[in-house]
Amino acid sequence: MTIPRRRFLHLAAGTAALPMTSQVAWAQAYPARPVRWIIGFAPGGTTDVISRLIVQYMTEHLGQPFIVESRPGAATNLATEMVVRSPADGYTLLFIGSPNAINTSLYTRLNFNFGRDIAPVAAIVSVPNVMVVHPSVPATTVPEFIAYTKANPGKINMASSGIGSTPHLAGELFKMMAGVDIQHVPYRGAAPAMTDLLAGQVQVYFVTTPSSMQYIKSGQLRAIAVTTAKRLPELPGLPAISEFVPGYDASAWYGLGAPKDTPRDIINKLNREINAAVADASIKKRFDDLGCTIIAGSPADLAKLIADDTERWAKVVRFAGLKAD
């Protein structure tokens, strides 16, 4: 189930109407016990690394443990439903991102409405993807790859970490905007997708930078372009797809959400701490090393990002005729 973009932004702002006296008292004592930070992904991946960098800072500066809990399954929907059903007291938080925005249109029978049931807290980072190919592919640029694909329609296989994942949707957006015919091959996660790409079983993968940098540097994979609207400082010699396919931009973003009706002062307190965390020099350097771009901003900024991303990916889901349920 979806809700109009304007309605979502209104709901995101509406929590400010909660009684101010109770909010202030609650926020002053918060947190008084450990806080659960729920992620809908398996441990050890990019999202786990991002989360642990932030929760370490939060633990040190707020005086209570912030504990990362992985609840993978159903493309983050299990974790989301768990947090939606948790008390709105700031002690169960949800690591959110582009997959949540994608799922809004990809799934038609969810037991929650992400835009209505999760309050935006703070954006953290955007994570670019890189268009990489197996060295056997005779293309070193985006125009050459497009020409090669058009000369071999339906014969080029594109890996992804699963139906509806950000690498999948980045590839579908490329197919839509470049007008090419590529066969999607979904895997159960990034690791098996990368294994088959390295073996040449699939030819192209719109993979995250943290997952691909070592293979690009070793020459095991050929990087064609980045999926961001502009070039990345970490890969200055690599063009953006948008330089050849105008308007293309397929970055993933991640941030923090809480159950709806969480007191506004608690949300604001968490927002301030996350913004301080991403401004910390050591954390910023770590994100730079991972190829992540810091976003930060207010809860309202994140609400707009969610609304815009939901609208953008819904168009791609409709174009590709995707359904996950």
Secondary structure, DSSP 8 states (H G I E B T S, - for coil): ----HHHHHHHHHHGGGS-HHHHHHHHHH--SS-EEEEESS-TTSHHHHHHHHHHHHHHHHHSS-EEEEE---GGGHHHHHHHHTS-SSSSEEEEEEHHHHHHHHH-SS-SS-HHHHEEEEEEEEEE-EEEEE-TTSS-SSHHHHHHHHHHSTT--EEEESSTT-HHHHHHHHHHHHHT---EEEE-SSHHHHHHHHHTTSS-EEEEEHHHHHHHHHHTSSEEEEESSSS--TTSTTS-BGGGTSTT----EEEEEEEETT--HHHHHHHHHHHHHHHHSHHHHHHHHHHT-EE----HHHHHHHHHHHHHHHHHHHHHHT----
